[in-house]
Amino acid sequence: MIDRATCLYLKNVLSVTILLALALAFRGCVAITPASFERGTSLILTQRLSEADWPTRHVDPVKSMMSGIADVNANSEAPPSLLNRVSRLVGFFSHRMEYQQIGQGVVCEMPPPNDSRSRQIVYITNRLSEESLAQSLERSEPTAVERDELLRWHFHVQMPAQALPRGVIVHLTSLGDRRFERSVSRTLRERGWAVVQVVPGRIIVPFLHETVDGSDRRVVDAAEIASMMDNYAADYAYAVEGVMEYLRATQPELDGGPLVMTGYSAGALALPTVAARLDGRVDAAVLVGGGANAAGILVNGRITNVVNVIRRAGDSHILPDLRAMPEAYLKHSKFDPYHTAPYLAGKPVLMLQGNMDRIIPRQYGDLLYERLNRPERWSYPIGHIPLFWILPSQANRIADWVESAVTY
């Protein structure tokens, strides 16, 4: 009889063996398509996003809530409700926590206990009035965090061993297992780059409305989906913009060097809109497993695959509306990567794509490729998850590409 510990050990050994085999098998099976702007459609931004196109956030309610920290520092017997509000707002609490408004949100930082080369930062965006925010944080369910009206964006800043970094890598993470993509950031950090890892706030996108008794369903209006997705994309962009401004002010050595963005899966979907908000400040970008038309990806991708869910539920009569929704969504959206990718056209951009991807279906990866004006692309004969498994074997190649793409 094999005990549990032995089973776990054998399972881990098998997993590592499979990953090594995949890395060796596919290391030489990449199809490299050089950037060919002359063959791509010339994408020129005829109308750039203005500040009026970006939604306004309610910063004062968050600042008012955070002022409770001063009360806590002055009074060790602060009411538990105050401590609860502050901790729920930022996700942690410390008497040493610092906060300030930057842009469309509030930056909060708690110094890490041991590592002087690392920082933990939270950026908060809020869509609620002061009264609504206070009431929401007092309740247990549903809170503003669950309703995506109050979002927390977690940033982990890691400095290289050398005093002056070669530049900054902004790593927009995936929503899954991040250990493989971190191998790329780790390699870049070992080469002297500062890494700012961004873990995004949550989002829930309901594609169906149904009656209370569940007797009837209909597809959510495309304009409503576009509004939800655009608000989330804007919050994501505000968070990166705000924290980068904060870092430049508090760590001047991070200012002046190249700024390279790397996005993985969901992070690759967000990257073009973040780049649009940072208009002109991004020097190069790497997108792994990305795509354009987020509604189409959610409807047809393997993770959610709303079409199959509806078919299995016996609601096939609404499938025509559901299939038509992604195209209608693009007409209402402003911040989908389909619309913001041209902000990166002309910049050094690298795409890594799995030809058998069913999570970000190939058609949407190809759509992003076209909207980026056909940048350099490395294609692999694998799916979405194996694309991430092989990233450790590609880390040095990606780092080489980054360093050849930017000017120091």
JOQUITA-V603164 format. One line per field, one symbol per residue. phi: phi as a letter, one per 40 degrees, with the letter a starting at -180 (. if undefined). psi: psi as a letter, one per 20 degrees, with the letter a starting at -180 (. if undefined). burial: 1 if it has 16 or more other ideal C-beta (glycine too) atoms within 10 Angstrom, else 0. Layout:
# JOQUITA-V603164
phi: ???
psi: ???
burial: ???
This chain:
# JOQUITA-V603164
phi: .ccccccccccccccccccccccccbdcbcccbcdaccccccbbccacccccccccbccddcccccccccccccbcbcddccdccccccbgaaacccbaacagcabcbbbdccbcccbbbbbbbbabbccccccccccccaccccccgcbbbbcbbbbcccccbccibbccccccbccccccccccccccchccbbcbbcccabbccbbacdcgcabaccddcccccccccccccdccccdcccccccccbdccbhccbbbbbbfcccccddccccccegcccaabbbgcabgccccccbccccfddccccccgbccccdcccccdccdccccbbcddccddcccgccbbbbaccbcbcbddccccccdcccgfccbbbbcaccccdcdcddcbdccccccdcccbbc
psi: pprgghghghggggggggghggghhihjkpoooqpmhhhrpoopohoqprhhipqqqnhghgggghihhhhghioikqqhhggggghhgiirpqhjpqqqppckappppopqhhoijqqpqpppqpjqrgghggggihqgqprhghjkhoqppppoppqrhqgoqhapoooorribojhghhhghgghghjjqqpopoorrqppopippqrgjjiqqqpqphhgghgghggghggggggggghhgghhhinhiiphrqopppppdhhhhhghhghhhjoiiphrqppokrrqmhghghgiqhggmhghggghijliijgghghighghghhhqhjqhhhihihipiqoppppppikpignqhhhghgggghjlmappopqlragghhhhihhiighgghggghihqp.
burial: 000000000000000000100010010000000010000100100000100001101110111011011001000000000000110111001000101001111111110000000010111111110001100110000011100111111111111100001111111111010101111111111010111111111010101000000000001101001101111111111111111101100000010011111111111111111111110001111111111111111111100011100100001000000100110111011111111111111011111111001011110110111011111111110111111111111110111011101100
